[in-house]
Amino acid sequence: MRPSYSILDPSFRYVPAVATSVAETWRRFGWRPTTDEERRSLRGPAVTLVVDEIGRARPIRLAASQARPRALTVAA
């Protein structure tokens, strides 16, 4: 993509980065920031957690302690 005019053109004026606005540059090309309302609608509905039932669970340590012990073999 070629620039619209050369930096050697006498009409070219250098603008330091500190003096520029990125948002303003994007607006010149049709971009506009979204409003809070637009962001909310894009996010979709809030998710709610629904718990039908809570069952009992066996703790892992208890289950391990009740397990049948395995025989250990030692290689000599």
Buried (B, 14 or more C-beta within 10 A) or exposed (E): EEEEEEEEEEEEEEEEEEEEEEEEEEEEEEEEEEEEEEEEEEEEEEEEEEEEEEEEEEEEEEEEEEEEEEEEEEEE
